[in-house]
Each structure stands twice: as structure tokens, then as C-alpha cells.
Amino acid sequence: MEARSQPPTPDQPKDKGLVVELLQTLKLFFGAIFVGIWRFFVPPPRKSVFGEIVLITGAGSGIGRQLAREFAKLGAELVLWDINETSNAETARQLREEFHAKCSPYTVDVGDKSQIERTAQRVKTEVGEVNILINNAGVVSGKKFINTPDVLVERTFDVNLLAHFWTVKCFLPSMLKNNHGHIVNIASSTGLVGLNRLTDYSASKFGVVGFTEVLNYEIIFSGYRGVHTTLVCSSYVKTGMFAGCKMRFPWLLPALEVENTTNRIMQGILTNQYIICIPRLVYFLSYLKVILPVDAFLEVVKFFGAATFMDTYVGKEANALIHQNGSSN
């Protein structure tokens, strides 16, 4: 007859393993805080991307083109995706002439899942496995929700959010197989703190924030420490995507320059930073949103001009439907 295990007596710990796990968790928790504080003052060394294959969506202009230039300087091989064939070809020309970079431009509408899948297969065959994927393409309708045509709402989510799902599904498997790679998703400060008259845009960017956060969990908890994710949440960048919009306090929240913003993004990518908020005030506002009562935070965002930022927007509706600007913010 098998001996039955006796229940623990009251003076015996019921689960020594749980106590050990708690102590280990606290050790790692405070260690991570220390490392975070240390890295604030002493940035970690940059990784090399020489010879890496980097795919950038929305590479024809703005942030996308500037990111391509920065990676070309570092010796990476570029795969350029954009819906605008002419501007994308111009990016490729610049990279070849100025940096003698290897680059392959592809005309792709990332709002179309079938085009993403077909072009991804071409890239794998013609160029090789992508090591760094940068989801940068974005569109904006700029209308009040009630006045936004359904086709533009769908287009916003197709380009700004769902495209991230389909590109990651295409290129992440090889990264996991090799335990080497990097997914960079360009979201927006409006994906952390919403903005008036950007209902569909903000919602799509909130989706990018959530997608990247949980994707990172899946990768880490599956044991792939060589595959990284970076989420970028920047405020208004001067790319033309939000032409006409004005900040209430430009001395406090200035319109961001493309080159400076790109440099900050590159620093985050090359040091495997999980989230990049530009400017740093975005971190503070996102914290306030969590801790303040809703009515109190409404007064904060109204004071900073969130209610009127889009009042002077002059972007055209057609831009949201047929053009993917090489920037998201």
C-alpha cells in the first residue's frame, strides 16, 4: 500500500517554493529598477547592425526615409516599402549615391494584407531573411469621428494597426528560429494619451501600443532573449502629416524635427530600448493619466491645447485614403 503524504502541521510552511520565488522576484525587481536608473545616466553600448537586413515601411519620406539613411550609414542592407513608387525610388537613389548602400525598394500598400504577404515572400527570396522590421507607415483622416467616412476608418486601422500584425507574422518566425531580430513599431503619443478629433487615429495607435507590449511578453516568456521589440511614441513631428496643426505651448511641447527625432529613435533601437517617448514630457503625461481622476486629467489636456490642436489641420482627405506618409507621430 502506498504511503499517504501527511498534511503540513500549522507550524510548517505550506509552500517554501513560493517564498523562494517571492524573494527571487524582489531581487530581480529591484535589480531592474537599479539598471533602469543607471541606464538613464549611462546609456548602454550600441549594438552593431552592419550587414543586417532592415525593412522599413513608409520609407519614401519623413521618418522612414531618415531612418533608412541612418541604417545605411551603419552598413545595414535596406528593404524599402512604400505605396509611393516615385518617392521610394528617390530614397533608394539617395542611399546608393551617398552611402553605397545595398537597398531594395518595393511598392507596397501595407493596408492590403495580400500585398504584404506577396511582397514579404519576394523579399525572402530576393534579399533574404529580415533581421530588423520597422513598422512606420501611417495615415490620418483628421476628422471628427461622426464625420469620418467608414472607408477612412477602415483604412486607418488597416494601415496603422493591422499592417503591423501581418508584417510581424511574415518576418517574426525566422527571427525566433535564429533567436536574433528586432521588431520596431512606430506608434504615437496619441496611443498613450488621446487627442481630440483623432478618434480613429488614436484608437489605432492605442492598438499598436497594446500589440507591441503583449508581443514583447510572448517573445520574452517563450525564452527568446535575442529577439527584441521597441515601441516609439512621439508627439507631433514636422513631416507634413499634420500640416496646419499648432501646439499651444511650442516652447514646452515643440513640433519635433525629423532628424532629431530619428536620432532619438536610433539610439533606442541600437540599445534595445523597450519604449521611447519623445519628448520625455510624454512619459509624465501618460503617468498623470493613470493617477488622476478623469475630470482632473481633462483639465490638464485642455490646458495643453489637446482640444484645439486639430482645429487648423489642413491635410486632405485623399491623403488618408491613398497615401501612406513616411511618418507616424
Secondary structure, DSSP 4 states (H G I P E B T S, - for coil): -PPPPPPPPTTS-S-HHHHHHHHHHHHHHHHHHHHHHHHHHSPPPPPP-TT-EEEEETTTSHHHHHHHHHHHHTTPEEEEEES-HHHHHHHHHHHHHHH---EEEEE--TT-HHHHHHHHHHHHHHT---SEEEE--B----S-GGGS-HHHHHHHHIIIIIHHHHHHHHHHHHHHHHT-EEEEEE--GGGTS--TT-HHHHHHHHHHHHHHHHHHHHHHHTT-TTEEEEEEEE--BSSSTTTT---S-TTTSPPBPHHHHHHHHHHHHHTT-SEEEESTHHHHHHHHHHHS-HHHHHHHHHHTTTTTGGGG----HHHHHH--BS---
